[in-house]
Structures are given as C-alpha cells and as structure tokens.
Amino acid sequence: MELREIDRTSRSDINLLSALFKEYAAEVKPDMSPTVAGELAEIPCFRGFMAFDDGNPIAFCVCFETYSTYRSKYVWNLHDVMVSRSARGLGAGRKLLEWVLSKARECNVAKVTLEVEEDNAVAKALYASLGFQDFTAKAPKEHHWHLYTEDL
C-alpha cells in the first residue's frame, strides 16, 4: 500500500480524489458538489492524504490546518475519512490514519481533531483504537461550541 500527501496543484491527484469523492457522496451525501475535490484544491489550508493499492486510490483523508494561538502550534481537523467499498476491512483506513498521525507528529501539530456521526460504530471504534477520545471526556472543563450557519 502506498500512502502519500495529495499535491493540490496536481490535476492528476485532484482527479483521483474526485473519483473517490463520487463514491463517498453516493453513500453519505448525494447532493455533495460534484466539483468538491477541485474546490478543496483552491483552499490554502487544505491538506489531503490518500492510500493506493497497486496504483489505484482506495482511501482518502481530508484535513484542514488551523493554528492554536494558545499552544502556538498548528491544529489539524480531519474532516472526511473515506475508504472505498472495495478496500473495506483490509486495514486501509487504519494504515492511512496511522500515517497521517505520524505526519502530524513530524509537523509538531498540537492536536488532531475530527467529528464522527453518532451511529458510525466502525469509525468510532477505529478512532478510539488510535487514541482519539471524545474531547468532553478528555477535557471536561472545556466546552466546545459550534453553530451551523443553516440554523441562523
């Protein structure tokens, strides 16, 4: 399995990511923009990672890099993690995320965050096995709030 960072300036890499996003959208969000991979490539804080098997893309991780002024270090938010249906159960997601976390350590990232749907037991078990915790359990005195603009 080959693991590498997506080159957002490479049309080839964005096309490979786009193919995986089509499969992802069909499963989780059919109304997702068909040009989402190209849109990501235009976002300066986007970092993407992909796993390949025999040259074929089988998994991706979309990451956005922000900065913690409090810790004076970068923070990575893993926004989408997807394994192609054809590669599920083969450890591709685990290998990709282990590699992404090793990259985060190399880059001296303060923390890595992600969100997961309540009913996604497989993903939650994987994330927990990699050391992720529900942040309310880790930092019970910190309260993290959000507001979706569609609720305004």
DSSP file with accessible surface (Angstrom, degrees, kcal/mol):
  #  RESIDUE AA STRUCTURE BP1 BP2  ACC     N-H-->O    O-->H-N    N-H-->O    O-->H-N    TCO  KAPPA ALPHA  PHI   PSI    X-CA   Y-CA   Z-CA
    1    1 A M              0   0   94      0, 0.0     2,-0.4     0, 0.0    52,-0.2   0.000 360.0 360.0 360.0 131.0    0.0    0.0    0.0
    2    2 A E  E     -A   52   0A  95     50,-2.1    50,-2.8     2,-0.0     2,-0.4  -0.846 360.0-168.7 -99.2 134.3    1.3    3.4   -1.0
    3    3 A L  E     +A   51   0A  45     -2,-0.4     2,-0.3    48,-0.2    48,-0.2  -0.986  18.8 150.5-122.2 131.1    0.5    6.4    1.3
    4    4 A R  E     -A   50   0A  66     46,-2.3    46,-2.8    -2,-0.4     2,-0.2  -0.996  45.4 -99.1-157.9 159.9    1.1    9.9    0.3
    5    5 A E  E     -A   49   0A  67     -2,-0.3     2,-0.3    44,-0.2    44,-0.3  -0.563  45.1-111.7 -77.2 143.1    0.0   13.5    0.6
    6    6 A I        -     0   0    9     42,-3.2     2,-0.9    -2,-0.2    42,-0.4  -0.564  19.7-135.7 -74.3 134.2   -2.1   14.9   -2.1
    7    7 A D    >   -     0   0   79     -2,-0.3     3,-2.2     1,-0.1     7,-0.3  -0.827  13.7-161.1 -89.6 105.3   -0.5   17.5   -4.2
    8    8 A R  T 3  S+     0   0   89     -2,-0.9    -1,-0.1     1,-0.3    -2,-0.0   0.645  88.7  57.4 -68.8  -9.5   -3.3   20.1   -4.5
    9    9 A T  T 3  S+     0   0  118     -3,-0.0     2,-0.7    33,-0.0    -1,-0.3   0.491  87.3  94.1 -93.6  -3.0   -1.5   21.6   -7.5
   10   10 A S    <>  -     0   0   29     -3,-2.2     4,-2.3     1,-0.2     5,-0.2  -0.800  60.3-159.9 -95.4 116.5   -1.6   18.3   -9.4
   11   11 A R  H  > S+     0   0  144     -2,-0.7     4,-2.5     1,-0.2     5,-0.2   0.891  95.1  55.9 -59.0 -37.2   -4.6   17.9  -11.7
   12   12 A S  H  > S+     0   0   72      2,-0.2     4,-2.2     1,-0.2    -1,-0.2   0.937 107.7  46.5 -62.2 -47.4   -3.9   14.1  -11.6
   13   13 A D  H  > S+     0   0    9     -6,-0.2     4,-2.5     1,-0.2    -1,-0.2   0.913 112.8  49.8 -62.3 -41.6   -4.1   14.0   -7.8
   14   14 A I  H  X S+     0   0    2     -4,-2.3     4,-2.7    -7,-0.3    -1,-0.2   0.899 109.5  51.9 -67.5 -35.7   -7.3   16.1   -7.8
   15   15 A N  H  X S+     0   0   86     -4,-2.5     4,-2.0     2,-0.2    -1,-0.2   0.903 110.0  48.9 -65.8 -39.3   -8.9   13.8  -10.4
   16   16 A L  H  X S+     0   0   47     -4,-2.2     4,-1.7     2,-0.2    -2,-0.2   0.925 112.8  47.4 -64.7 -43.2   -8.0   10.7   -8.3
   17   17 A L  H  X S+     0   0    0     -4,-2.5     4,-2.5     1,-0.2    -2,-0.2   0.912 108.7  55.5 -63.5 -40.1   -9.5   12.4   -5.2
   18   18 A S  H  X S+     0   0   23     -4,-2.7     4,-1.9     1,-0.2    -1,-0.2   0.896 103.7  54.2 -60.9 -40.1  -12.6   13.4   -7.2
   19   19 A A  H  X S+     0   0   56     -4,-2.0     4,-1.3     1,-0.2    -1,-0.2   0.918 110.8  45.6 -62.1 -42.8  -13.2    9.7   -8.2
   20   20 A L  H  X S+     0   0    6     -4,-1.7     4,-2.5     1,-0.2    -1,-0.2   0.885 108.7  56.6 -67.8 -36.4  -13.2    8.7   -4.6
   21   21 A F  H  X S+     0   0    7     -4,-2.5     4,-3.2     1,-0.2     5,-0.2   0.854 101.1  57.7 -64.7 -32.2  -15.4   11.6   -3.6
   22   22 A K  H  X S+     0   0  138     -4,-1.9     4,-1.9     2,-0.2    -1,-0.2   0.932 110.0  43.7 -63.0 -42.5  -18.0   10.4   -6.1
   23   23 A E  H  X S+     0   0   54     -4,-1.3     4,-1.2     2,-0.2    -2,-0.2   0.926 114.7  50.1 -65.9 -43.7  -18.2    7.1   -4.3
   24   24 A Y  H >X S+     0   0   37     -4,-2.5     4,-2.5     1,-0.2     3,-0.6   0.936 110.3  49.3 -59.7 -47.7  -18.2    8.8   -1.0
   25   25 A A  H 3X S+     0   0   14     -4,-3.2     4,-1.4     1,-0.2    -1,-0.2   0.892 104.5  58.8 -62.6 -38.6  -21.1   11.2   -2.0
   26   26 A A  H 3< S+     0   0   78     -4,-1.9    -1,-0.2    -5,-0.2    -2,-0.2   0.832 115.1  37.2 -60.6 -30.1  -23.2    8.3   -3.3
   27   27 A E  H << S+     0   0   71     -4,-1.2    -2,-0.2    -3,-0.6    -1,-0.2   0.841 133.9  14.1 -89.1 -40.3  -23.0    6.7    0.2
   28   28 A V  H  < S+     0   0   84     -4,-2.5    -3,-0.2     1,-0.1    -2,-0.2   0.714 132.5  13.4-115.3 -26.9  -23.3    9.7    2.6
   29   29 A K    ><  -     0   0   97     -4,-1.4     3,-2.4    -5,-0.5    -1,-0.1  -0.533  52.2-177.1-156.1  82.5  -24.3   12.9    0.8
   30   30 A P  T 3  S+     0   0  111      0, 0.0    -4,-0.1     0, 0.0    -5,-0.1   0.753  85.4  58.2 -57.5 -24.0  -25.8   12.6   -2.7
   31   31 A D  T 3  S+     0   0  125     -6,-0.1    -5,-0.1     2,-0.1    -6,-0.0   0.344  76.2 131.2 -90.7  10.7  -26.1   16.3   -3.0
   32   32 A M  S <  S-     0   0   33     -3,-2.4    -3,-0.0    -7,-0.1    -7,-0.0  -0.326  74.1 -91.7 -60.0 143.3  -22.4   16.9   -2.4
   33   33 A S    >   -     0   0   44      1,-0.2     3,-1.6     2,-0.1     4,-0.2  -0.322  27.4-140.5 -57.2 130.5  -20.9   19.2   -5.0
   34   34 A P  T 3  S+     0   0  104      0, 0.0     3,-0.2     0, 0.0    -1,-0.2   0.669 103.2  51.4 -69.1 -11.7  -19.5   17.2   -7.9
   35   35 A T  T 3> S+     0   0   82      1,-0.2     4,-2.1     2,-0.1     3,-0.3   0.148  72.0 119.3-108.1  20.3  -16.6   19.5   -8.1
   36   36 A V  H <> S+     0   0   27     -3,-1.6     4,-2.6     1,-0.2     5,-0.2   0.862  71.4  55.2 -58.4 -37.5  -15.7   19.3   -4.3
   37   37 A A  H  > S+     0   0    1      1,-0.2     4,-1.7    -3,-0.2    -1,-0.2   0.936 110.3  45.8 -63.2 -43.2  -12.2   17.9   -5.0
   38   38 A G  H  > S+     0   0   21     -3,-0.3     4,-0.7     1,-0.2    -1,-0.2   0.871 111.0  53.3 -65.8 -35.7  -11.3   20.9   -7.2
   39   39 A E  H >< S+     0   0   89     -4,-2.1     3,-1.0     1,-0.2     4,-0.3   0.904 106.6  52.7 -65.6 -41.0  -12.8   23.3   -4.7
   40   40 A L  H >< S+     0   0   12     -4,-2.6     3,-2.0     1,-0.2     6,-0.3   0.898 100.6  61.7 -59.4 -40.6  -10.6   21.8   -1.9
   41   41 A A  H 3< S+     0   0    6     -4,-1.7    -1,-0.2     1,-0.3    -2,-0.2   0.746 100.5  55.0 -59.7 -22.8   -7.5   22.3   -4.1
   42   42 A E  T << S+     0   0  147     -3,-1.0    -1,-0.3    -4,-0.7    -2,-0.2   0.526  86.2  93.4 -87.5  -7.5   -8.2   26.0   -4.0
   43   43 A I    X   -     0   0   62     -3,-2.0     3,-2.0    -4,-0.3    -4,-0.0  -0.780  66.5-151.5 -93.3 115.6   -8.3   26.2   -0.2
   44   44 A P  T 3  S+     0   0  106      0, 0.0    -1,-0.1     0, 0.0    -4,-0.0   0.813  94.3  52.1 -57.8 -30.9   -4.8   27.1    1.2
   45   45 A C  T 3  S+     0   0   48     -3,-0.1    20,-2.6    19,-0.1     2,-0.3   0.463  84.5 115.8 -88.2   2.9   -5.3   25.3    4.5
   46   46 A F  E <   + B   0  64A   7     -3,-2.0     2,-0.4    -6,-0.3    18,-0.2  -0.515  37.2 175.9 -74.1 131.2   -6.3   22.1    2.8
   47   47 A R  E     - B   0  63A  49     16,-3.2    16,-2.7    -2,-0.3     2,-0.3  -0.993   8.8-171.3-130.3 129.4   -4.1   19.1    3.3
   48   48 A G  E     - B   0  62A   0    -42,-0.4   -42,-3.2    -2,-0.4     2,-0.4  -0.915   7.7-164.5-123.7 152.1   -5.2   15.8    1.8
   49   49 A F  E     -AB   5  61A   0     12,-2.2    12,-2.4    -2,-0.3     2,-0.3  -0.986   7.2-169.4-135.2 142.8   -3.8   12.3    2.1
   50   50 A M  E     -AB   4  60A   0    -46,-2.8   -46,-2.3    -2,-0.4     2,-0.4  -0.970  14.1-146.9-135.6 152.1   -4.5    9.2    0.0
   51   51 A A  E     -AB   3  59A   0      8,-2.3     7,-3.1    -2,-0.3     8,-1.3  -0.922  19.2-164.5-113.2 141.6   -3.9    5.5    0.2
   52   52 A F  E     -AB   2  57A   4    -50,-2.8   -50,-2.1    -2,-0.4     2,-0.5  -0.951  13.1-161.5-126.9 145.9   -3.3    3.5   -3.0
   53   53 A D  E >  S- B   0  56A  76      3,-2.7     3,-2.1    -2,-0.4    -2,-0.0  -0.991  85.7 -17.1-125.9 118.6   -3.3   -0.2   -3.8
   54   54 A D  T 3  S-     0   0  149     -2,-0.5    -1,-0.1     1,-0.3     0, 0.0   0.879 130.5 -52.4  52.1  39.7   -1.5   -1.2   -7.0
   55   55 A G  T 3  S+     0   0   53      1,-0.2    -1,-0.3   -53,-0.0    -3,-0.0   0.378 115.0 117.0  83.1  -5.3   -1.6    2.4   -8.1
   56   56 A N  E <  S-B   53   0A 104     -3,-2.1    -3,-2.7     1,-0.0    -1,-0.2  -0.830  70.1-117.5 -99.0 133.1   -5.4    2.7   -7.5
   57   57 A P  E     +B   52   0A  26      0, 0.0    -5,-0.3     0, 0.0     3,-0.1  -0.464  40.1 163.9 -69.1 132.3   -6.7    5.1   -4.9
   58   58 A I  E     +     0   0A  14     -7,-3.1    26,-3.4     1,-0.4     2,-0.3   0.495  59.2  15.6-125.3 -11.7   -8.6    3.3   -2.2
   59   59 A A  E     -BC  51  83A   0     -8,-1.3    -8,-2.3    24,-0.3    -1,-0.4  -0.989  56.2-168.4-159.9 153.5   -8.9    5.8    0.7
   60   60 A F  E     -BC  50  82A   0     22,-2.4    22,-2.6    -2,-0.3     2,-0.4  -0.979  10.2-157.5-143.5 160.9   -8.5    9.5    1.5
   61   61 A C  E     -BC  49  81A   0    -12,-2.4   -12,-2.2    -2,-0.3     2,-0.5  -0.983  12.4-153.2-137.0 120.8   -8.4   11.8    4.4
   62   62 A V  E     -BC  48  80A   1     18,-3.0    17,-2.6    -2,-0.4    18,-1.2  -0.866  20.7-177.6 -95.9 127.2   -9.3   15.5    4.1
   63   63 A C  E     -BC  47  78A   0    -16,-2.7   -16,-3.2    -2,-0.5     2,-0.5  -0.958  17.9-157.4-128.8 141.6   -7.5   17.7    6.6
   64   64 A F  E     -BC  46  77A  40     13,-2.3    13,-2.6    -2,-0.4     2,-0.5  -0.988  15.7-143.3-119.0 131.4   -7.7   21.4    7.3
   65   65 A E  E     + C   0  76A  45    -20,-2.6    11,-0.2    -2,-0.5     2,-0.2  -0.815  27.9 162.7 -98.0 125.2   -4.8   23.0    9.0
   66   66 A T  E     - C   0  75A  76      9,-3.1     9,-2.2    -2,-0.5     2,-0.4  -0.622  31.6-112.6-124.4-171.0   -5.5   25.8   11.5
   67   67 A Y  E     - C   0  74A 120      7,-0.3     2,-0.8    -2,-0.2     7,-0.2  -0.989   7.7-145.9-135.5 134.3   -3.5   27.4   14.3
   68   68 A S  E  >> - C   0  73A  18      5,-3.2     4,-1.5    -2,-0.4     5,-1.2  -0.867   9.2-173.1 -96.6 109.2   -3.7   27.4   18.0
   69   69 A T  T  45S+     0   0  121     -2,-0.8    -1,-0.2     2,-0.2     5,-0.0   0.870  86.9  59.5 -66.8 -32.9   -2.6   30.7   19.4
   70   70 A Y  T  45S+     0   0  197      1,-0.2    -1,-0.2    -3,-0.1    -2,-0.0   0.895 120.3  25.2 -61.8 -40.8   -2.9   29.2   22.9
   71   71 A R  T  45S-     0   0  108      2,-0.2    -1,-0.2     0, 0.0    -2,-0.2   0.483  99.2-131.6-101.5  -7.5   -0.4   26.5   22.1
   72   72 A S  T  <5S+     0   0   81     -4,-1.5     2,-0.3     1,-0.2    -3,-0.2   0.880  73.0 100.4  54.2  43.4    1.5   28.3   19.4
   73   73 A K  E   <S-C   68   0A  78     -5,-1.2    -5,-3.2    36,-0.0    -2,-0.2  -0.963  78.1 -89.3-147.1 163.9    1.2   25.3   17.1
   74   74 A Y  E     -C   67   0A 110     34,-0.3    36,-3.0    -2,-0.3    37,-0.7  -0.352  31.3-153.2 -73.2 156.0   -0.8   24.0   14.2
   75   75 A V  E     -Cd  66 111A  12     -9,-2.2    -9,-3.1    34,-0.2     2,-0.5  -0.988   5.6-150.5-127.7 135.7   -4.0   22.0   14.7
   76   76 A W  E     -Cd  65 112A   0     35,-2.2    37,-2.9    -2,-0.4     2,-0.6  -0.940   3.5-161.4-109.6 130.9   -5.3   19.6   12.1
   77   77 A N  E     -Cd  64 113A  32    -13,-2.6   -13,-2.3    -2,-0.5     2,-0.9  -0.959  11.2-148.9-108.1 116.1   -9.0   18.9   11.7
   78   78 A L  E     +Cd  63 114A   3     35,-3.4    37,-0.6    -2,-0.6   -15,-0.3  -0.780  23.0 174.6 -83.0 109.2   -9.7   15.6    9.8
   79   79 A H  E     +     0   0A 100    -17,-2.6     2,-0.4    -2,-0.9    -1,-0.2   0.824  60.7  17.3 -92.8 -34.8  -12.9   16.5    8.1
   80   80 A D  E     -C   62   0A  27    -18,-1.2   -18,-3.0     2,-0.0     2,-0.4  -0.994  55.7-178.7-139.8 133.2  -13.5   13.4    5.9
   81   81 A V  E     +C   61   0A  29     -2,-0.4     2,-0.4   -20,-0.2   -20,-0.2  -0.998  17.0 173.6-128.7 125.2  -12.0   10.0    6.1
   82   82 A M  E     -C   60   0A   5    -22,-2.6   -22,-2.4    -2,-0.4     2,-0.4  -0.998  20.1-167.3-139.1 136.5  -13.2    7.5    3.5
   83   83 A V  E     -C   59   0A  25     -2,-0.4   -24,-0.3   -24,-0.2     5,-0.1  -0.994  35.7-112.0-119.5 129.3  -12.2    4.0    2.4
   84   84 A S    >>  -     0   0   10    -26,-3.4     3,-2.3    -2,-0.4     4,-0.7  -0.256  25.4-118.2 -57.7 143.2  -13.5    2.7   -0.9
   85   85 A R  G >4 S+     0   0  156      1,-0.3     3,-1.0     2,-0.2    -1,-0.1   0.872 114.3  59.7 -51.7 -37.6  -16.1   -0.1   -0.5
   86   86 A S  G 34 S+     0   0   98      1,-0.2    -1,-0.3     3,-0.0    -2,-0.1   0.684 110.5  41.2 -67.8 -16.7  -13.7   -2.4   -2.4
   87   87 A A  G X4>S+     0   0    4     -3,-2.3     3,-1.4   -29,-0.2     5,-0.6   0.373  82.9 125.9-113.3   3.8  -11.0   -1.9    0.3
   88   88 A R  T <<5S+     0   0   99     -3,-1.0    -3,-0.0    -4,-0.7    -4,-0.0  -0.351  72.6  23.0 -68.5 142.6  -13.0   -2.0    3.5
   89   89 A G  T 3 5S+     0   0   87     -2,-0.0    -1,-0.2     1,-0.0    -4,-0.0   0.439  97.1  97.1  84.7   1.2  -12.0   -4.5    6.1
   90   90 A L  T < 5S-     0   0  122     -3,-1.4    -2,-0.1     0, 0.0    -1,-0.0   0.367 100.2-106.2-102.5   1.3   -8.4   -4.7    4.8
   91   91 A G  T  >5S+     0   0   33     -4,-0.1     4,-2.6     3,-0.0     5,-0.2   0.543  80.5 129.0  87.9   9.0   -6.9   -2.2    7.2
   92   92 A A  H  ><S+     0   0    1     -5,-0.6     4,-2.7     2,-0.2     5,-0.2   0.910  73.3  49.7 -64.5 -42.1   -6.5    0.7    4.7
   93   93 A G  H  > S+     0   0    8      2,-0.2     4,-2.7     1,-0.2     5,-0.2   0.933 112.7  47.0 -63.2 -44.2   -8.3    3.2    7.0
   94   94 A R  H  > S+     0   0   91      2,-0.2     4,-2.9     1,-0.2     5,-0.2   0.945 113.6  47.5 -62.3 -47.7   -6.1    2.3    9.9
   95   95 A K  H  X S+     0   0  100     -4,-2.6     4,-2.1     2,-0.2    -2,-0.2   0.913 113.3  48.5 -61.9 -42.4   -2.9    2.4    7.9
   96   96 A L  H  X S+     0   0    0     -4,-2.7     4,-2.7    -5,-0.2    -1,-0.2   0.951 114.4  44.7 -63.7 -47.4   -3.9    5.8    6.4
   97   97 A L  H  X S+     0   0    0     -4,-2.7     4,-2.8     2,-0.2     5,-0.2   0.892 110.9  53.2 -68.2 -37.4   -4.8    7.3    9.7
   98   98 A E  H  X S+     0   0   90     -4,-2.9     4,-2.0    -5,-0.2    -1,-0.2   0.925 112.3  46.6 -59.7 -40.9   -1.7    5.9   11.5
   99   99 A W  H  X S+     0   0   56     -4,-2.1     4,-2.3    -5,-0.2    -2,-0.2   0.920 111.1  50.7 -68.3 -42.5    0.4    7.5    8.7
  100  100 A V  H  X S+     0   0    0     -4,-2.7     4,-2.3     1,-0.2    -2,-0.2   0.929 111.0  49.4 -60.8 -42.9   -1.5   10.9    8.9
  101  101 A L  H  X S+     0   0   24     -4,-2.8     4,-2.2     1,-0.2    -1,-0.2   0.884 108.7  52.3 -66.3 -34.5   -0.9   10.9   12.7
  102  102 A S  H  X S+     0   0   30     -4,-2.0     4,-2.4    -5,-0.2    -1,-0.2   0.903 109.3  50.5 -67.4 -36.6    2.8   10.2   12.2
  103  103 A K  H  X S+     0   0   51     -4,-2.3     4,-2.1     2,-0.2    -2,-0.2   0.901 107.6  53.6 -64.2 -40.1    2.9   13.2    9.8
  104  104 A A  H  <>S+     0   0    5     -4,-2.3     5,-2.6     2,-0.2    -2,-0.2   0.920 109.4  48.0 -61.6 -42.1    1.1   15.3   12.4
  105  105 A R  H ><5S+     0   0  175     -4,-2.2     3,-1.7     1,-0.2    -2,-0.2   0.933 110.2  51.8 -64.1 -43.5    3.8   14.4   14.9
  106  106 A E  H 3<5S+     0   0  135     -4,-2.4    -1,-0.2     1,-0.3    -2,-0.2   0.855 110.9  48.6 -58.8 -36.0    6.6   15.1   12.4
  107  107 A C  T 3<5S-     0   0   52     -4,-2.1    -1,-0.3    -5,-0.1   -33,-0.3   0.347 113.0-120.7 -87.6   5.0    5.0   18.6   11.8
  108  108 A N  T < 5 -     0   0  100     -3,-1.7   -34,-0.3     1,-0.2     2,-0.2   0.868  44.6-178.8  57.7  40.4    4.8   19.2   15.6
  109  109 A V      < -     0   0   20     -5,-2.6   -34,-0.2     1,-0.1    -1,-0.2  -0.521  26.3-142.0 -72.3 135.4    1.0   19.6   15.4
  110  110 A A  S    S-     0   0   32    -36,-3.0     2,-0.3     1,-0.2   -35,-0.2   0.907  73.6 -15.1 -67.5 -44.2   -0.6   20.4   18.8
  111  111 A K  E     -d   75   0A  77    -37,-0.7   -35,-2.2    -7,-0.0     2,-0.5  -0.991  53.2-136.6-158.0 159.4   -3.7   18.3   18.3
  112  112 A V  E     -d   76   0A  29     -2,-0.3     2,-0.3   -37,-0.2   -35,-0.2  -0.986  26.6-172.1-120.7 127.6   -5.7   16.4   15.7
  113  113 A T  E     +d   77   0A  42    -37,-2.9   -35,-3.4    -2,-0.5     2,-0.3  -0.808   8.8 167.1-117.7 160.7   -9.5   16.7   15.8
  114  114 A L  E     -d   78   0A  34     -2,-0.3     2,-0.3   -37,-0.2   -35,-0.1  -0.971  24.3-133.6-160.4 166.5  -12.3   15.0   13.9
  115  115 A E        -     0   0  123    -37,-0.6     2,-0.4    -2,-0.3    -2,-0.0  -0.933  19.3-171.4-122.7 150.0  -16.1   14.6   14.0
  116  116 A V        -     0   0   57     -2,-0.3     2,-0.1     8,-0.0    -2,-0.0  -0.998  29.8-106.3-143.5 141.2  -17.9   11.3   13.6
  117  117 A E    >   -     0   0  143     -2,-0.4     3,-1.8     1,-0.1     7,-0.2  -0.399  31.6-121.4 -64.2 142.4  -21.6   10.6   13.2
  118  118 A E  T 3  S+     0   0  154      1,-0.3    -1,-0.1    -2,-0.1     6,-0.0   0.844 110.3  48.1 -54.8 -37.1  -23.2    9.0   16.3
  119  119 A D  T 3  S+     0   0  138      1,-0.1     2,-1.6     2,-0.0    -1,-0.3   0.401  81.0 101.6 -90.8   6.1  -24.2    5.9   14.5
  120  120 A N    <>  +     0   0   69     -3,-1.8     4,-2.5     1,-0.2     5,-0.2  -0.543  41.1 164.8 -91.2  75.9  -20.9    5.2   12.8
  121  121 A A  H  > S+     0   0   71     -2,-1.6     4,-2.4     1,-0.2    -1,-0.2   0.853  70.1  55.2 -62.7 -37.3  -19.7    2.4   15.2
  122  122 A V  H  > S+     0   0  122     -3,-0.2     4,-2.1     2,-0.2    -1,-0.2   0.953 111.9  42.7 -63.5 -48.3  -17.0    1.2   12.9
  123  123 A A  H  > S+     0   0   13      1,-0.2     4,-3.1     2,-0.2     5,-0.2   0.924 113.2  52.7 -64.5 -43.4  -15.3    4.6   12.6
  124  124 A K  H  X S+     0   0   73     -4,-2.5     4,-2.5     1,-0.2    -1,-0.2   0.908 109.5  49.1 -61.1 -40.1  -15.7    5.3   16.3
  125  125 A A  H  X S+     0   0   65     -4,-2.4     4,-2.2     2,-0.2    -1,-0.2   0.917 112.4  48.5 -65.7 -41.0  -14.0    2.0   17.2
  126  126 A L  H  X S+     0   0   35     -4,-2.1     4,-1.2     2,-0.2    -2,-0.2   0.956 112.7  47.2 -63.0 -49.4  -11.2    2.8   14.8
  127  127 A Y  H ><>S+     0   0   24     -4,-3.1     5,-2.3     1,-0.2     3,-0.6   0.917 112.2  49.8 -60.7 -42.9  -10.7    6.3   16.1
  128  128 A A  H ><5S+     0   0   62     -4,-2.5     3,-1.7     1,-0.2    -1,-0.2   0.909 107.0  55.2 -62.9 -39.3  -10.8    5.1   19.7
  129  129 A S  H 3<5S+     0   0   65     -4,-2.2    -1,-0.2     1,-0.3    -2,-0.2   0.752 105.9  53.1 -67.0 -20.9   -8.2    2.4   18.9
  130  130 A L  T <<5S-     0   0   35     -4,-1.2    -1,-0.3    -3,-0.6    -2,-0.2   0.408 128.6 -96.7 -92.4   0.1   -5.9    5.1   17.6
  131  131 A G  T < 5S+     0   0   56     -3,-1.7    -3,-0.2     1,-0.3    -2,-0.1   0.389  75.1 143.4 103.2  -3.3   -6.2    7.1   20.8
  132  132 A F      < -     0   0   38     -5,-2.3     2,-0.3    -6,-0.2    -1,-0.3  -0.446  27.5-170.9 -67.8 144.6   -8.9    9.6   19.9
  133  133 A Q        -     0   0  119     -2,-0.1     2,-0.4     0, 0.0     5,-0.0  -0.969  37.4 -96.3-132.8 152.3  -11.3   10.5   22.7
  134  134 A D    >>  -     0   0  107     -2,-0.3     3,-1.9     1,-0.2     4,-1.4  -0.541  42.2-134.2 -61.0 120.4  -14.5   12.4   22.9
  135  135 A F  H 3> S+     0   0   95     -2,-0.4     4,-2.9     1,-0.3     7,-0.2   0.754 101.7  64.8 -62.7 -19.7  -13.0   15.7   24.0
  136  136 A T  H 34 S+     0   0   78      1,-0.2    -1,-0.3     2,-0.2     6,-0.1   0.841 104.4  47.5 -69.8 -25.8  -15.6   16.2   26.7
  137  137 A A  H <4 S+     0   0   77     -3,-1.9    -2,-0.2     1,-0.1    -1,-0.2   0.861 117.6  41.3 -78.0 -34.4  -14.1   13.1   28.4
  138  138 A K  H  < S+     0   0  154     -4,-1.4    -2,-0.2     1,-0.2    -3,-0.2   0.850 130.8  23.8 -81.3 -36.2  -10.6   14.4   28.0
  139  139 A A    ><  +     0   0   21     -4,-2.9     3,-2.0    -5,-0.2    -1,-0.2  -0.601  67.9 169.4-130.1  71.3  -11.2   18.0   28.9
  140  140 A P  T 3  S+     0   0   92      0, 0.0    -1,-0.1     0, 0.0    -4,-0.1   0.719  77.8  53.6 -63.1 -19.3  -14.4   18.0   31.0
  141  141 A K  T 3  S+     0   0  198      2,-0.0     2,-0.4     0, 0.0    -5,-0.1   0.500  95.2  82.2 -92.5  -4.4  -13.9   21.7   32.0
  142  142 A E    <   -     0   0   88     -3,-2.0     2,-0.5    -7,-0.2    -3,-0.1  -0.841  65.4-157.6 -98.4 139.9  -13.6   22.9   28.4
  143  143 A H        -     0   0  144     -2,-0.4     2,-0.6     2,-0.0    -2,-0.0  -0.973   1.3-159.1-120.3 124.1  -16.8   23.4   26.4
  144  144 A H        -     0   0   79     -2,-0.5     2,-0.3     2,-0.0    -8,-0.0  -0.914  14.8-174.2-106.6 122.4  -16.6   23.3   22.6
  145  145 A W        +     0   0  229     -2,-0.6     2,-0.3     2,-0.0    -2,-0.0  -0.784   7.0 178.6-115.0 154.9  -19.5   25.0   20.8
  146  146 A H        -     0   0  140     -2,-0.3     2,-0.4     2,-0.0    -2,-0.0  -0.977  13.4-157.2-149.1 161.6  -20.5   25.3   17.2
  147  147 A L        -     0   0  112     -2,-0.3     2,-0.5     5,-0.0     5,-0.0  -0.969  14.8-141.9-141.4 120.9  -23.2   26.9   15.1
  148  148 A Y    >   -     0   0  110     -2,-0.4     3,-2.2     1,-0.1     4,-0.2  -0.740  16.6-137.7 -81.2 128.8  -24.2   25.7   11.7
  149  149 A T  G >  S+     0   0  115     -2,-0.5     3,-1.9     1,-0.3    -1,-0.1   0.775 100.0  69.9 -62.6 -22.6  -25.0   28.8    9.6
  150  150 A E  G 3  S+     0   0  165      1,-0.3    -1,-0.3    -3,-0.0    -2,-0.0   0.711  93.4  59.6 -66.6 -16.5  -28.0   27.0    8.1
  151  151 A D  G <         0   0  112     -3,-2.2    -1,-0.3     0, 0.0    -2,-0.2   0.464 360.0 360.0 -87.3  -3.6  -29.6   27.3   11.6
  152  152 A L    <         0   0  152     -3,-1.9    -3,-0.0    -4,-0.2    -5,-0.0  -0.453 360.0 360.0 -75.4 360.0  -29.3   31.1   11.5
